[in-house]
Each structure stands twice: as C-alpha cells, then as structure tokens.
Amino acid sequence: MFDHNDLLTPTELAERLKVLPGWVYEKTRARSRDRLPTIKMGRYLRFHWPDIVIWLERHRQLDGGA
C-alpha cells in the first residue's frame, strides 16, 4: 500500500540525505550515471522514500569495496 508520508519533495529528500537540494536535482538529470528514482507529476518531482532506500543500498554495495 502506498503511504503518502513516503512521498518527498526534492528539498525534503535533501534534508533526509543531509545534502544540498542542488545535489538531488543533479542526480535526477539524464546525464547522471545512475539517476535517483523519481516520480514526475507534471513539472514537479517527487521521490518515493522506499525507492530511494533501495538506490542507497545499491550504492553502498557498489562503493563499499573502495
């Protein structure tokens, strides 16, 4: 079931990840190697927190051996 509390704006996501909003936007651009998963609602971007957690786990595994 979809929980509306899991839907985040770019600013809210940046706060959770402790990064600047510009970093979040950069990671959504087509030129980014592994883009953040997004939900486009017209001109608005939203992020589903469980999808972001999966993205983070994948990056932790990729970067963990370095």
PDB file of N, CA, C and O in Angstrom:
ATOM      1  N   MET A   1       0.843  -1.185   0.000  1.00  0.00           N
ATOM      2  CA  MET A   1       0.000   0.000   0.000  1.00  0.00           C
ATOM      3  C   MET A   1       0.883   1.242   0.000  1.00  0.00           C
ATOM      4  O   MET A   1       1.917   1.281   0.667  1.00  0.00           O
ATOM      5  N   PHE A   2       0.474   2.235  -0.740  1.00  0.00           N
ATOM      6  CA  PHE A   2       1.232   3.475  -0.864  1.00  0.00           C
ATOM      7  C   PHE A   2       0.954   4.373   0.335  1.00  0.00           C
ATOM      8  O   PHE A   2      -0.198   4.683   0.638  1.00  0.00           O
ATOM      9  N   ASP A   3       2.013   4.783   1.006  1.00  0.00           N
ATOM     10  CA  ASP A   3       1.895   5.675   2.161  1.00  0.00           C
ATOM     11  C   ASP A   3       2.296   7.077   1.725  1.00  0.00           C
ATOM     12  O   ASP A   3       3.429   7.281   1.291  1.00  0.00           O
ATOM     13  N   HIS A   4       1.406   8.034   1.830  1.00  0.00           N
ATOM     14  CA  HIS A   4       1.690   9.395   1.385  1.00  0.00           C
ATOM     15  C   HIS A   4       2.860  10.017   2.144  1.00  0.00           C
ATOM     16  O   HIS A   4       3.479  10.957   1.645  1.00  0.00           O
ATOM     17  N   ASN A   5       3.172   9.519   3.327  1.00  0.00           N
ATOM     18  CA  ASN A   5       4.305  10.038   4.087  1.00  0.00           C
ATOM     19  C   ASN A   5       5.639   9.658   3.452  1.00  0.00           C
ATOM     20  O   ASN A   5       6.668  10.249   3.776  1.00  0.00           O
ATOM     21  N   ASP A   6       5.631   8.678   2.553  1.00  0.00           N
ATOM     22  CA  ASP A   6       6.847   8.257   1.866  1.00  0.00           C
ATOM     23  C   ASP A   6       7.137   9.091   0.625  1.00  0.00           C
ATOM     24  O   ASP A   6       8.166   8.894  -0.022  1.00  0.00           O
ATOM     25  N   LEU A   7       6.246  10.020   0.283  1.00  0.00           N
ATOM     26  CA  LEU A   7       6.430  10.859  -0.892  1.00  0.00           C
ATOM     27  C   LEU A   7       7.109  12.157  -0.468  1.00  0.00           C
ATOM     28  O   LEU A   7       6.595  12.891   0.376  1.00  0.00           O
ATOM     29  N   LEU A   8       8.274  12.433  -1.065  1.00  0.00           N
ATOM     30  CA  LEU A   8       9.095  13.563  -0.646  1.00  0.00           C
ATOM     31  C   LEU A   8       9.330  14.544  -1.789  1.00  0.00           C
ATOM     32  O   LEU A   8       9.418  14.153  -2.953  1.00  0.00           O
ATOM     33  N   THR A   9       9.428  15.815  -1.441  1.00  0.00           N
ATOM     34  CA  THR A   9       9.857  16.835  -2.391  1.00  0.00           C
ATOM     35  C   THR A   9      11.383  16.782  -2.486  1.00  0.00           C
ATOM     36  O   THR A   9      12.022  16.148  -1.646  1.00  0.00           O
ATOM     37  N   PRO A  10      11.979  17.427  -3.484  1.00  0.00           N
ATOM     38  CA  PRO A  10      13.438  17.461  -3.557  1.00  0.00           C
ATOM     39  C   PRO A  10      14.083  18.058  -2.293  1.00  0.00           C
ATOM     40  O   PRO A  10      15.123  17.574  -1.846  1.00  0.00           O
ATOM     41  N   THR A  11      13.490  19.076  -1.733  1.00  0.00           N
ATOM     42  CA  THR A  11      14.033  19.697  -0.516  1.00  0.00           C
ATOM     43  C   THR A  11      13.943  18.747   0.672  1.00  0.00           C
ATOM     44  O   THR A  11      14.884  18.647   1.459  1.00  0.00           O
ATOM     45  N   GLU A  12      12.824  18.053   0.806  1.00  0.00           N
ATOM     46  CA  GLU A  12      12.670  17.095   1.904  1.00  0.00           C
ATOM     47  C   GLU A  12      13.661  15.943   1.766  1.00  0.00           C
ATOM     48  O   GLU A  12      14.230  15.485   2.756  1.00  0.00           O
ATOM     49  N   LEU A  13      13.863  15.479   0.532  1.00  0.00           N
ATOM     50  CA  LEU A  13      14.830  14.406   0.313  1.00  0.00           C
ATOM     51  C   LEU A  13      16.235  14.886   0.667  1.00  0.00           C
ATOM     52  O   LEU A  13      16.996  14.167   1.315  1.00  0.00           O
ATOM     53  N   ALA A  14      16.570  16.083   0.247  1.00  0.00           N
ATOM     54  CA  ALA A  14      17.888  16.634   0.564  1.00  0.00           C
ATOM     55  C   ALA A  14      18.094  16.701   2.077  1.00  0.00           C
ATOM     56  O   ALA A  14      19.181  16.398   2.569  1.00  0.00           O
ATOM     57  N   GLU A  15      17.068  17.093   2.807  1.00  0.00           N
ATOM     58  CA  GLU A  15      17.173  17.150   4.264  1.00  0.00           C
ATOM     59  C   GLU A  15      17.412  15.768   4.854  1.00  0.00           C
ATOM     60  O   GLU A  15      18.244  15.608   5.747  1.00  0.00           O
ATOM     61  N   ARG A  16      16.690  14.774   4.361  1.00  0.00           N
ATOM     62  CA  ARG A  16      16.874  13.405   4.869  1.00  0.00           C
ATOM     63  C   ARG A  16      18.260  12.862   4.574  1.00  0.00           C
ATOM     64  O   ARG A  16      18.855  12.162   5.394  1.00  0.00           O
ATOM     65  N   LEU A  17      18.768  13.191   3.393  1.00  0.00           N
ATOM     66  CA  LEU A  17      20.079  12.685   2.989  1.00  0.00           C
ATOM     67  C   LEU A  17      21.225  13.565   3.485  1.00  0.00           C
ATOM     68  O   LEU A  17      22.395  13.206   3.352  1.00  0.00           O
ATOM     69  N   LYS A  18      20.881  14.719   4.057  1.00  0.00           N
ATOM     70  CA  LYS A  18      21.877  15.673   4.559  1.00  0.00           C
ATOM     71  C   LYS A  18      22.807  16.162   3.446  1.00  0.00           C
ATOM     72  O   LYS A  18      24.028  16.210   3.596  1.00  0.00           O
ATOM     73  N   VAL A  19      22.176  16.522   2.321  1.00  0.00           N
ATOM     74  CA  VAL A  19      22.878  17.098   1.175  1.00  0.00           C
ATOM     75  C   VAL A  19      22.134  18.354   0.743  1.00  0.00           C
ATOM     76  O   VAL A  19      21.041  18.635   1.236  1.00  0.00           O
ATOM     77  N   LEU A  20      22.717  19.095  -0.165  1.00  0.00           N
ATOM     78  CA  LEU A  20      22.054  20.281  -0.695  1.00  0.00           C
ATOM     79  C   LEU A  20      21.000  19.880  -1.732  1.00  0.00           C
ATOM     80  O   LEU A  20      21.162  18.866  -2.412  1.00  0.00           O
ATOM     81  N   PRO A  21      19.929  20.661  -1.860  1.00  0.00           N
ATOM     82  CA  PRO A  21      18.924  20.363  -2.888  1.00  0.00           C
ATOM     83  C   PRO A  21      19.518  20.287  -4.293  1.00  0.00           C
ATOM     84  O   PRO A  21      19.044  19.507  -5.119  1.00  0.00           O
ATOM     85  N   GLY A  22      20.537  21.078  -4.571  1.00  0.00           N
ATOM     86  CA  GLY A  22      21.175  21.035  -5.887  1.00  0.00           C
ATOM     87  C   GLY A  22      21.760  19.672  -6.206  1.00  0.00           C
ATOM     88  O   GLY A  22      21.755  19.251  -7.363  1.00  0.00           O
ATOM     89  N   TRP A  23      22.265  18.974  -5.195  1.00  0.00           N
ATOM     90  CA  TRP A  23      22.801  17.628  -5.398  1.00  0.00           C
ATOM     91  C   TRP A  23      21.673  16.685  -5.820  1.00  0.00           C
ATOM     92  O   TRP A  23      21.845  15.858  -6.715  1.00  0.00           O
ATOM     93  N   VAL A  24      20.520  16.820  -5.168  1.00  0.00           N
ATOM     94  CA  VAL A  24      19.361  15.981  -5.502  1.00  0.00           C
ATOM     95  C   VAL A  24      18.964  16.215  -6.959  1.00  0.00           C
ATOM     96  O   VAL A  24      18.769  15.261  -7.712  1.00  0.00           O
ATOM     97  N   TYR A  25      18.843  17.490  -7.358  1.00  0.00           N
ATOM     98  CA  TYR A  25      18.467  17.790  -8.740  1.00  0.00           C
ATOM     99  C   TYR A  25      19.503  17.258  -9.725  1.00  0.00           C
ATOM    100  O   TYR A  25      19.142  16.738 -10.780  1.00  0.00           O
ATOM    101  N   GLU A  26      20.784  17.382  -9.392  1.00  0.00           N
ATOM    102  CA  GLU A  26      21.840  16.884 -10.273  1.00  0.00           C
ATOM    103  C   GLU A  26      21.713  15.379 -10.474  1.00  0.00           C
ATOM    104  O   GLU A  26      21.934  14.884 -11.579  1.00  0.00           O
ATOM    105  N   LYS A  27      21.362  14.650  -9.428  1.00  0.00           N
ATOM    106  CA  LYS A  27      21.232  13.196  -9.514  1.00  0.00           C
ATOM    107  C   LYS A  27      19.962  12.753 -10.247  1.00  0.00           C
ATOM    108  O   LYS A  27      19.763  11.554 -10.441  1.00  0.00           O
ATOM    109  N   THR A  28      19.107  13.677 -10.654  1.00  0.00           N
ATOM    110  CA  THR A  28      17.913  13.324 -11.421  1.00  0.00           C
ATOM    111  C   THR A  28      18.083  13.609 -12.906  1.00  0.00           C
ATOM    112  O   THR A  28      17.239  13.220 -13.714  1.00  0.00           O
ATOM    113  N   ARG A  29      19.155  14.277 -13.266  1.00  0.00           N
ATOM    114  CA  ARG A  29      19.356  14.669 -14.668  1.00  0.00           C
ATOM    115  C   ARG A  29      19.766  13.473 -15.519  1.00  0.00           C
ATOM    116  O   ARG A  29      20.366  12.517 -15.027  1.00  0.00           O
ATOM    117  N   ALA A  30      19.431  13.545 -16.798  1.00  0.00           N
ATOM    118  CA  ALA A  30      19.699  12.448 -17.733  1.00  0.00           C
ATOM    119  C   ALA A  30      21.191  12.135 -17.827  1.00  0.00           C
ATOM    120  O   ALA A  30      21.562  10.987 -18.072  1.00  0.00           O
ATOM    121  N   ARG A  31      22.050  13.131 -17.639  1.00  0.00           N
ATOM    122  CA  ARG A  31      23.494  12.889 -17.764  1.00  0.00           C
ATOM    123  C   ARG A  31      24.087  12.185 -16.545  1.00  0.00           C
ATOM    124  O   ARG A  31      25.239  11.753 -16.573  1.00  0.00           O
ATOM    125  N   SER A  32      23.305  12.071 -15.484  1.00  0.00           N
ATOM    126  CA  SER A  32      23.776  11.372 -14.286  1.00  0.00           C
ATOM    127  C   SER A  32      23.870   9.878 -14.584  1.00  0.00           C
ATOM    128  O   SER A  32      22.977   9.308 -15.211  1.00  0.00           O
ATOM    129  N   ARG A  33      24.956   9.246 -14.134  1.00  0.00           N
ATOM    130  CA  ARG A  33      25.195   7.837 -14.455  1.00  0.00           C
ATOM    131  C   ARG A  33      24.130   6.911 -13.881  1.00  0.00           C
ATOM    132  O   ARG A  33      23.656   6.012 -14.576  1.00  0.00           O
ATOM    133  N   ASP A  34      23.757   7.111 -12.656  1.00  0.00           N
ATOM    134  CA  ASP A  34      22.742   6.267 -12.013  1.00  0.00           C
ATOM    135  C   ASP A  34      21.767   7.199 -11.311  1.00  0.00           C
ATOM    136  O   ASP A  34      21.935   7.537 -10.139  1.00  0.00           O
ATOM    137  N   ARG A  35      20.752   7.603 -12.049  1.00  0.00           N
ATOM    138  CA  ARG A  35      19.824   8.621 -11.549  1.00  0.00           C
ATOM    139  C   ARG A  35      19.015   8.144 -10.357  1.00  0.00           C
ATOM    140  O   ARG A  35      18.728   6.958 -10.197  1.00  0.00           O
ATOM    141  N   LEU A  36      18.660   9.112  -9.526  1.00  0.00           N
ATOM    142  CA  LEU A  36      17.717   8.835  -8.443  1.00  0.00           C
ATOM    143  C   LEU A  36      16.363   8.478  -9.047  1.00  0.00           C
ATOM    144  O   LEU A  36      15.956   9.084 -10.039  1.00  0.00           O
ATOM    145  N   PRO A  37      15.662   7.515  -8.473  1.00  0.00           N
ATOM    146  CA  PRO A  37      14.318   7.205  -8.973  1.00  0.00           C
ATOM    147  C   PRO A  37      13.361   8.344  -8.624  1.00  0.00           C
ATOM    148  O   PRO A  37      13.302   8.790  -7.479  1.00  0.00           O
ATOM    149  N   THR A  38      12.627   8.798  -9.609  1.00  0.00           N
ATOM    150  CA  THR A  38      11.720   9.936  -9.413  1.00  0.00           C
ATOM    151  C   THR A  38      10.309   9.595  -9.868  1.00  0.00           C
ATOM    152  O   THR A  38      10.081   8.644 -10.617  1.00  0.00           O
ATOM    153  N   ILE A  39       9.388  10.393  -9.397  1.00  0.00           N
ATOM    154  CA  ILE A  39       8.004  10.383  -9.867  1.00  0.00           C
ATOM    155  C   ILE A  39       7.756  11.777 -10.415  1.00  0.00           C
ATOM    156  O   ILE A  39       7.852  12.762  -9.683  1.00  0.00           O
ATOM    157  N   LYS A  40       7.439  11.865 -11.698  1.00  0.00           N
ATOM    158  CA  LYS A  40       7.146  13.167 -12.308  1.00  0.00           C
ATOM    159  C   LYS A  40       5.652  13.410 -12.230  1.00  0.00           C
ATOM    160  O   LYS A  40       4.841  12.592 -12.664  1.00  0.00           O
ATOM    161  N   MET A  41       5.314  14.552 -11.667  1.00  0.00           N
ATOM    162  CA  MET A  41       3.909  14.968 -11.577  1.00  0.00           C
ATOM    163  C   MET A  41       3.813  16.314 -12.278  1.00  0.00           C
ATOM    164  O   MET A  41       3.870  17.371 -11.650  1.00  0.00           O
ATOM    165  N   GLY A  42       3.665  16.245 -13.603  1.00  0.00           N
ATOM    166  CA  GLY A  42       3.722  17.475 -14.378  1.00  0.00           C
ATOM    167  C   GLY A  42       5.123  18.041 -14.294  1.00  0.00           C
ATOM    168  O   GLY A  42       6.088  17.370 -14.658  1.00  0.00           O
ATOM    169  N   ARG A  43       5.243  19.264 -13.822  1.00  0.00           N
ATOM    170  CA  ARG A  43       6.564  19.884 -13.687  1.00  0.00           C
ATOM    171  C   ARG A  43       7.212  19.627 -12.336  1.00  0.00           C
ATOM    172  O   ARG A  43       8.322  20.091 -12.073  1.00  0.00           O
ATOM    173  N   TYR A  44       6.521  18.889 -11.485  1.00  0.00           N
ATOM    174  CA  TYR A  44       7.016  18.636 -10.130  1.00  0.00           C
ATOM    175  C   TYR A  44       7.693  17.277 -10.039  1.00  0.00           C
ATOM    176  O   TYR A  44       7.239  16.300 -10.635  1.00  0.00           O
ATOM    177  N   LEU A  45       8.783  17.230  -9.285  1.00  0.00           N
ATOM    178  CA  LEU A  45       9.468  15.975  -8.997  1.00  0.00           C
ATOM    179  C   LEU A  45       9.122  15.543  -7.587  1.00  0.00           C
ATOM    180  O   LEU A  45       9.082  16.354  -6.661  1.00  0.00           O
ATOM    181  N   ARG A  46       8.877  14.265  -7.442  1.00  0.00           N
ATOM    182  CA  ARG A  46       8.667  13.691  -6.113  1.00  0.00           C
ATOM    183  C   ARG A  46       9.488  12.416  -6.029  1.00  0.00           C
ATOM    184  O   ARG A  46       9.841  11.818  -7.046  1.00  0.00           O
ATOM    185  N   PHE A  47       9.784  12.013  -4.809  1.00  0.00           N
ATOM    186  CA  PHE A  47      10.613  10.837  -4.555  1.00  0.00           C
ATOM    187  C   PHE A  47       9.890   9.929  -3.584  1.00  0.00           C
ATOM    188  O   PHE A  47       9.352  10.382  -2.574  1.00  0.00           O
ATOM    189  N   HIS A  48       9.882   8.642  -3.898  1.00  0.00           N
ATOM    190  CA  HIS A  48       9.265   7.638  -3.042  1.00  0.00           C
ATOM    191  C   HIS A  48      10.363   7.085  -2.146  1.00  0.00           C
ATOM    192  O   HIS A  48      11.283   6.426  -2.631  1.00  0.00           O
ATOM    193  N   TRP A  49      10.278   7.343  -0.844  1.00  0.00           N
ATOM    194  CA  TRP A  49      11.352   7.004   0.077  1.00  0.00           C
ATOM    195  C   TRP A  49      11.807   5.547  -0.008  1.00  0.00           C
ATOM    196  O   TRP A  49      13.016   5.313  -0.020  1.00  0.00           O
ATOM    197  N   PRO A  50      10.917   4.555  -0.067  1.00  0.00           N
ATOM    198  CA  PRO A  50      11.396   3.161  -0.194  1.00  0.00           C
ATOM    199  C   PRO A  50      12.260   2.935  -1.440  1.00  0.00           C
ATOM    200  O   PRO A  50      13.205   2.147  -1.395  1.00  0.00           O
ATOM    201  N   ASP A  51      11.950   3.616  -2.551  1.00  0.00           N
ATOM    202  CA  ASP A  51      12.772   3.502  -3.758  1.00  0.00           C
ATOM    203  C   ASP A  51      14.143   4.132  -3.546  1.00  0.00           C
ATOM    204  O   ASP A  51      15.147   3.627  -4.048  1.00  0.00           O
ATOM    205  N   ILE A  52      14.185   5.226  -2.807  1.00  0.00           N
ATOM    206  CA  ILE A  52      15.456   5.893  -2.516  1.00  0.00           C
ATOM    207  C   ILE A  52      16.324   4.994  -1.627  1.00  0.00           C
ATOM    208  O   ILE A  52      17.538   4.921  -1.814  1.00  0.00           O
ATOM    209  N   VAL A  53      15.704   4.318  -0.672  1.00  0.00           N
ATOM    210  CA  VAL A  53      16.454   3.408   0.205  1.00  0.00           C
ATOM    211  C   VAL A  53      17.105   2.299  -0.622  1.00  0.00           C
ATOM    212  O   VAL A  53      18.257   1.941  -0.378  1.00  0.00           O
ATOM    213  N   ILE A  54      16.383   1.759  -1.588  1.00  0.00           N
ATOM    214  CA  ILE A  54      16.935   0.726  -2.474  1.00  0.00           C
ATOM    215  C   ILE A  54      18.112   1.301  -3.262  1.00  0.00           C
ATOM    216  O   ILE A  54      19.142   0.642  -3.405  1.00  0.00           O
ATOM    217  N   TRP A  55      17.965   2.522  -3.771  1.00  0.00           N
ATOM    218  CA  TRP A  55      19.040   3.186  -4.512  1.00  0.00           C
ATOM    219  C   TRP A  55      20.272   3.356  -3.618  1.00  0.00           C
ATOM    220  O   TRP A  55      21.397   3.108  -4.051  1.00  0.00           O
ATOM    221  N   LEU A  56      20.051   3.778  -2.375  1.00  0.00           N
ATOM    222  CA  LEU A  56      21.151   3.966  -1.426  1.00  0.00           C
ATOM    223  C   LEU A  56      21.860   2.640  -1.130  1.00  0.00           C
ATOM    224  O   LEU A  56      23.089   2.582  -1.094  1.00  0.00           O
ATOM    225  N   GLU A  57      21.085   1.588  -0.921  1.00  0.00           N
ATOM    226  CA  GLU A  57      21.673   0.274  -0.649  1.00  0.00           C
ATOM    227  C   GLU A  57      22.533  -0.194  -1.822  1.00  0.00           C
ATOM    228  O   GLU A  57      23.616  -0.744  -1.622  1.00  0.00           O
ATOM    229  N   ARG A  58      22.056   0.022  -3.028  1.00  0.00           N
ATOM    230  CA  ARG A  58      22.810  -0.369  -4.222  1.00  0.00           C
ATOM    231  C   ARG A  58      24.136   0.392  -4.279  1.00  0.00           C
ATOM    232  O   ARG A  58      25.164  -0.183  -4.635  1.00  0.00           O
ATOM    233  N   HIS A  59      24.117   1.656  -3.937  1.00  0.00           N
ATOM    234  CA  HIS A  59      25.338   2.452  -3.955  1.00  0.00           C
ATOM    235  C   HIS A  59      26.275   2.083  -2.817  1.00  0.00           C
ATOM    236  O   HIS A  59      27.494   2.129  -2.978  1.00  0.00           O
ATOM    237  N   ARG A  60      25.730   1.725  -1.698  1.00  0.00           N
ATOM    238  CA  ARG A  60      26.565   1.307  -0.586  1.00  0.00           C
ATOM    239  C   ARG A  60      27.323   0.031  -0.950  1.00  0.00           C
ATOM    240  O   ARG A  60      28.498  -0.119  -0.612  1.00  0.00           O
ATOM    241  N   GLN A  61      26.645  -0.884  -1.638  1.00  0.00           N
ATOM    242  CA  GLN A  61      27.280  -2.135  -2.056  1.00  0.00           C
ATOM    243  C   GLN A  61      28.341  -1.875  -3.122  1.00  0.00           C
ATOM    244  O   GLN A  61      29.409  -2.487  -3.100  1.00  0.00           O
ATOM    245  N   LEU A  62      28.045  -0.957  -4.066  1.00  0.00           N
ATOM    246  CA  LEU A  62      28.990  -0.653  -5.132  1.00  0.00           C
ATOM    247  C   LEU A  62      30.224   0.057  -4.593  1.00  0.00           C
ATOM    248  O   LEU A  62      31.342  -0.212  -5.034  1.00  0.00           O
ATOM    249  N   ASP A  63      30.026   0.960  -3.644  1.00  0.00           N
ATOM    250  CA  ASP A  63      31.118   1.763  -3.135  1.00  0.00           C
ATOM    251  C   ASP A  63      31.785   1.142  -1.914  1.00  0.00           C
ATOM    252  O   ASP A  63      32.836   1.614  -1.481  1.00  0.00           O
ATOM    253  N   GLY A  64      31.194   0.094  -1.355  1.00  0.00           N
ATOM    254  CA  GLY A  64      31.688  -0.491  -0.122  1.00  0.00           C
ATOM    255  C   GLY A  64      33.082  -1.080  -0.218  1.00  0.00           C
ATOM    256  O   GLY A  64      33.806  -1.090   0.777  1.00  0.00           O
ATOM    257  N   GLY A  65      33.486  -1.574  -1.389  1.00  0.00           N
ATOM    258  CA  GLY A  65      34.789  -2.187  -1.518  1.00  0.00           C
ATOM    259  C   GLY A  65      35.902  -1.206  -1.816  1.00  0.00           C
ATOM    260  O   GLY A  65      37.069  -1.595  -1.840  1.00  0.00           O
ATOM    261  N   ALA A  66      35.578   0.042  -2.042  1.00  0.00           N
ATOM    262  CA  ALA A  66      36.599   1.038  -2.421  1.00  0.00           C
ATOM    263  C   ALA A  66      37.304   1.608  -1.224  1.00  0.00           C
ATOM    264  O   ALA A  66      38.186   2.455  -1.372  1.00  0.00           O
TER     265      ALA A  66
END
